[in-house]
Amino acid sequence: MLGLDASFSVVDSHTAGHPTRVVLSGIPPLPGDTVRARRDHFRDHHDDLRPLLLHEPRGHAAMVGLVPVPSAVADYGAFFISSYVYLDMCGHGTIGYARTLAATGALTRETAPEGFTLETPAGVVDVRLDWASDGALAGVRLRNVPSYLAAEDVTVTLDGVGAVRADLAYGGMWYLLVDAGPLGLSLDTDHVVAALSLGSRLKTAFNEVLHDRGLIEPADKASVLFYADAPGEPAAARHLLVLEANKFDRSPCGTGTAARTAQLVRHGRLPVGGTYRAENILGVAFAATVVAETEAAGRPAVIVEIAGNAHITAFSTIVRERGDPLPTGFLCR
């Protein structure tokens, strides 16, 4: 018989290859009037649960978790946890949550024919559902928070690399958009280690500049999104998002795709109503459509709708046995 001191019911899915672990039970009550406040309470009082749920041996460096919580302003509420940081918004995770709600029967074609609203720490997003004739969920279209280009041609110099430029854009999280072509970087499964090494160095160097110039808050960090434009296709590219030296986004990155779409609009390469195709290194794509213009943080912004899908990988119960010598798991860099 097992002697347990923690137990969590979870549903795992992947969105274009990147995992989402939705935690359905085991989280203590989280006080607060907003999703952000409930997330902050979890961070301040229950952060030990994050590595337990996401780190090895129950997870890995790239695992992302989603914690459902009540919302006073939307149909659902949720916040996102990851191996290193808390996320204000997560596109692939939201798509994974929609798939989980459908897989558990919480949402059906009859109860949610068009979709639902979701309160996240970044704001309320609109999640639209495409149902097949047999009632299966065929696709998800996430209408994201406003996305905008915040700074152009931010430049750093790395030993052995030279000058590297990036645009800073927001899509619910901060991203440094770096063209992989001038760096000679191949965005494919055989060159991930090289991308992680260069991307983590760039992330450190760029964030020092961003903080010094006051472009982002001291508590924020922008991640490096490498892109390679598709030859002959002005509105298509391959993405590889470097999060840490040992962590990259397997999906094209929903919020990163929204940020890149905002950049393309500001550069005059994509009109309102246009669609941008962002492919990951596995050949799976998100379609990002510019549905409206708006304003955010005093800047021109766009509302981007990200279309993708997720697939269930496991229904399981995560446990921690009393006496486990690694009670909160571990990560190796």
C-alpha positions in Angstrom: 0.0 0.0 0.0 1.3 3.5 -0.9 1.7 6.1 1.8 0.8 9.3 -0.1 1.2 12.9 1.1 0.1 14.5 -2.2 -2.1 13.5 -5.1 -3.2 15.4 -8.3 -5.6 14.4 -11.1 -4.2 15.7 -14.4 -4.8 15.6 -18.1 -1.8 15.9 -20.4 -2.0 17.0 -24.0 0.3 18.4 -26.6 -0.3 21.4 -28.9 1.9 21.0 -32.0 4.3 19.0 -29.9 4.5 21.1 -26.8 2.9 19.7 -23.6 0.2 21.1 -21.4 -0.6 19.5 -18.0 -4.0 20.6 -16.8 -4.3 20.0 -13.0 -7.9 19.1 -12.2 -7.5 18.3 -8.5 -5.1 18.5 -5.6 -4.5 22.3 -5.6 -5.5 24.0 -2.3 -8.1 26.9 -2.3 -6.6 30.0 -3.8 -8.1 33.3 -2.5 -8.4 36.4 -4.7 -10.8 38.4 -6.8 -9.0 37.9 -10.1 -7.1 35.1 -11.8 -3.9 37.2 -11.4 -4.5 37.5 -7.6 -5.1 33.7 -7.3 -2.0 33.0 -9.4 0.1 35.3 -7.1 -1.3 33.6 -4.0 -0.2 30.2 -5.5 3.2 31.6 -6.3 3.7 33.1 -2.8 2.3 30.2 -0.8 2.3 27.0 -2.8 5.3 27.3 -5.2 6.6 24.0 -4.0 3.8 22.3 -6.0 5.0 23.7 -9.3 8.3 21.7 -9.4 6.5 18.7 -7.9 4.0 18.8 -10.9 6.4 19.8 -13.6 10.0 18.8 -12.9 11.6 15.4 -13.2 10.8 12.6 -12.4 7.1 13.5 -13.1 7.8 16.0 -15.8 10.7 17.7 -17.6 12.2 21.1 -18.3 9.8 21.9 -21.1 6.6 20.9 -19.2 3.9 23.6 -18.9 1.1 23.4 -16.4 -2.3 25.0 -16.3 -4.3 25.5 -13.1 -8.0 26.2 -13.5 -9.5 28.7 -11.1 -12.9 30.5 -10.8 -13.4 33.8 -12.8 -15.8 36.6 -12.1 -15.5 38.0 -15.6 -15.2 35.1 -17.9 -16.6 31.6 -18.4 -13.4 30.0 -17.1 -10.3 31.2 -15.4 -6.8 29.7 -15.5 -3.1 30.5 -14.9 0.0 29.0 -16.3 3.0 27.5 -14.5 6.3 26.4 -16.1 9.6 24.8 -15.0 11.2 28.2 -14.3 8.7 31.0 -14.3 5.0 31.9 -14.2 3.4 32.9 -17.5 0.9 35.7 -17.9 -0.4 34.1 -21.0 0.2 30.9 -23.0 -1.3 30.2 -26.4 -0.5 26.6 -26.7 -1.6 26.0 -23.1 -5.0 27.7 -23.8 -5.5 25.5 -26.8 -4.5 22.5 -24.7 -7.1 23.5 -22.1 -9.8 23.7 -24.6 -9.0 20.2 -25.8 -9.0 19.0 -22.2 -12.4 20.5 -21.5 -13.8 18.8 -24.6 -12.1 15.5 -23.7 -13.6 15.5 -20.2 -17.0 16.4 -21.4 -17.0 19.8 -19.7 -17.5 21.3 -23.2 -19.5 19.8 -26.1 -20.9 21.0 -29.4 -24.3 21.5 -27.7 -23.1 23.3 -24.5 -20.5 25.5 -26.2 -21.2 25.6 -30.0 -19.0 28.7 -30.5 -16.6 28.6 -27.6 -15.9 30.3 -24.3 -14.1 33.2 -22.7 -11.0 32.6 -20.5 -9.6 35.0 -17.9 -5.8 34.7 -17.7 -3.3 36.9 -15.8 -2.8 38.8 -19.0 -6.5 39.5 -19.5 -9.6 37.9 -20.9 -9.2 35.9 -24.2 -11.9 34.5 -26.5 -11.5 30.8 -27.3 -13.5 29.8 -30.4 -14.2 26.1 -31.1 -14.6 24.4 -34.4 -16.6 21.2 -34.0 -16.7 18.3 -36.5 -20.0 16.8 -37.6 -19.5 13.8 -35.2 -19.2 16.2 -32.2 -15.4 15.9 -32.0 -13.3 19.1 -31.5 -11.7 19.7 -34.8 -9.8 22.9 -34.0 -9.3 25.9 -31.7 -9.1 29.6 -32.5 -7.7 31.7 -29.8 -8.4 35.5 -30.0 -5.4 36.8 -28.0 -4.9 39.9 -25.9 -3.6 42.9 -27.9 -0.1 42.4 -29.5 2.3 45.2 -30.5 5.8 46.0 -31.6 7.6 47.8 -28.7 11.1 48.5 -30.1 13.0 48.0 -33.3 16.6 47.2 -34.0 17.8 46.5 -30.5 21.4 45.3 -31.0 23.9 43.3 -28.9 27.3 42.0 -29.7 28.4 38.5 -28.8 32.0 37.2 -28.9 32.4 34.9 -31.9 29.1 36.0 -33.4 29.2 39.8 -33.8 26.3 42.2 -33.8 22.8 40.7 -33.6 19.7 42.8 -33.9 16.2 42.0 -32.7 12.8 43.6 -32.6 11.0 43.6 -29.2 7.3 42.6 -29.4 4.5 41.7 -27.0 1.9 39.0 -27.5 0.9 38.3 -23.9 4.5 37.7 -23.1 7.7 39.5 -24.3 9.7 38.3 -27.3 12.9 39.2 -29.0 12.3 38.5 -32.7 15.6 37.4 -34.3 16.1 36.5 -38.0 17.9 33.2 -38.1 19.2 33.7 -41.6 22.0 36.2 -41.0 23.2 34.0 -38.1 23.5 30.9 -40.3 21.2 29.1 -37.9 19.2 26.1 -39.2 15.8 25.8 -37.6 15.3 22.0 -37.6 15.4 19.1 -35.3 19.1 18.4 -36.0 20.3 21.9 -34.8 18.3 22.4 -31.6 21.4 22.3 -29.4 23.1 25.0 -31.4 19.9 27.2 -31.3 19.6 26.7 -27.5 23.3 27.6 -27.0 23.1 30.8 -29.1 19.6 31.7 -28.0 20.3 31.5 -24.3 23.4 33.7 -24.7 21.3 36.2 -26.7 18.5 36.2 -24.1 21.0 37.2 -21.4 22.6 39.9 -23.4 19.4 41.4 -24.8 17.6 41.5 -21.5 20.5 43.5 -19.9 20.0 46.0 -22.7 16.2 46.0 -22.4 16.4 46.6 -18.6 19.0 49.3 -18.9 16.9 51.1 -21.5 13.7 50.6 -19.5 12.0 48.8 -22.3 10.6 46.1 -20.0 10.0 45.9 -16.3 12.9 44.6 -14.1 10.9 41.5 -13.2 10.2 40.6 -16.9 12.4 38.7 -19.3 12.0 38.5 -23.0 12.6 35.2 -24.7 14.4 34.8 -28.1 12.2 33.7 -31.0 14.3 32.7 -34.0 12.4 32.9 -37.3 13.2 31.9 -40.8 11.0 33.4 -43.5 9.7 30.9 -46.0 11.3 31.5 -49.5 8.8 33.2 -51.7 6.1 33.4 -49.0 6.0 36.8 -47.4 3.5 35.7 -44.7 5.0 32.3 -43.6 8.0 31.4 -41.5 9.5 28.7 -39.3 9.8 29.4 -35.6 12.1 28.2 -32.8 11.6 29.8 -29.4 14.5 29.5 -26.9 13.3 29.8 -23.4 16.3 28.6 -21.5 19.6 26.9 -22.2 17.8 23.5 -21.8 14.3 24.5 -22.9 12.6 25.4 -26.2 9.0 25.6 -27.3 8.1 22.6 -29.4 5.1 24.5 -30.8 5.4 27.6 -33.0 4.5 29.5 -29.8 1.0 31.0 -29.7 1.9 34.3 -28.0 5.1 34.5 -29.9 3.3 34.0 -33.1 1.0 36.9 -32.1 4.0 39.1 -31.4 5.6 38.2 -34.8 2.3 39.0 -36.5 2.2 42.4 -34.8 5.8 43.0 -36.1 4.7 42.1 -39.7 1.7 44.5 -39.5 3.9 47.4 -38.3 6.4 46.7 -41.1 3.7 46.8 -43.7 4.1 43.1 -44.6 0.7 41.9 -43.5 -2.7 43.7 -43.7 -5.6 43.6 -41.3 -7.5 40.5 -42.3 -4.3 38.8 -43.5 -3.1 35.5 -42.2 0.5 34.5 -41.2 1.5 30.9 -41.1 4.0 30.0 -38.4 5.5 26.5 -38.5 7.5 24.7 -35.8 10.6 22.6 -36.4 8.4 19.5 -36.6 6.4 20.9 -39.5 3.2 21.7 -37.6 1.8 25.2 -38.1 -0.4 27.8 -36.4 -2.4 30.2 -38.6 -2.5 33.7 -37.2 -5.1 36.1 -38.6 -5.2 39.8 -37.9 -8.8 40.4 -36.9 -8.7 44.0 -35.7 -6.5 47.0 -34.9 -6.4 48.5 -31.5 -4.1 50.3 -29.0 -2.1 49.0 -26.1 0.5 50.5 -23.8 0.1 53.7 -25.8 1.1 52.0 -29.0 -0.7 50.8 -32.2 -1.6 47.1 -31.6 -3.5 44.3 -33.2 -5.9 41.5 -32.1 -4.5 38.2 -33.5 -6.5 35.0 -33.7 -4.3 31.9 -33.5 -5.7 28.7 -35.0 -4.4 25.3 -33.9 -5.3 22.1 -32.2 -4.2 19.9 -29.3 -4.3 16.2 -28.7 -4.7 14.3 -25.4 -1.7 12.2 -24.3 -2.7 11.0 -20.8 -5.3 10.9 -18.1 -3.4 10.2 -14.9 -2.9 10.8 -11.2 0.4 12.3 -10.1 1.4 11.3 -6.5 4.1 11.9 -4.0 4.9 9.1 -1.7 5.9 9.8 1.9 9.7 9.4 2.3 10.5 10.3 -1.3 14.1 11.7 -1.2 13.2 14.1 -4.0 9.9 15.5 -2.8 9.8 18.5 -5.2 11.6 16.8 -8.1 14.7 18.2 -9.8 16.0 19.8 -13.0 19.4 19.5 -14.6 20.7 22.2 -16.8 
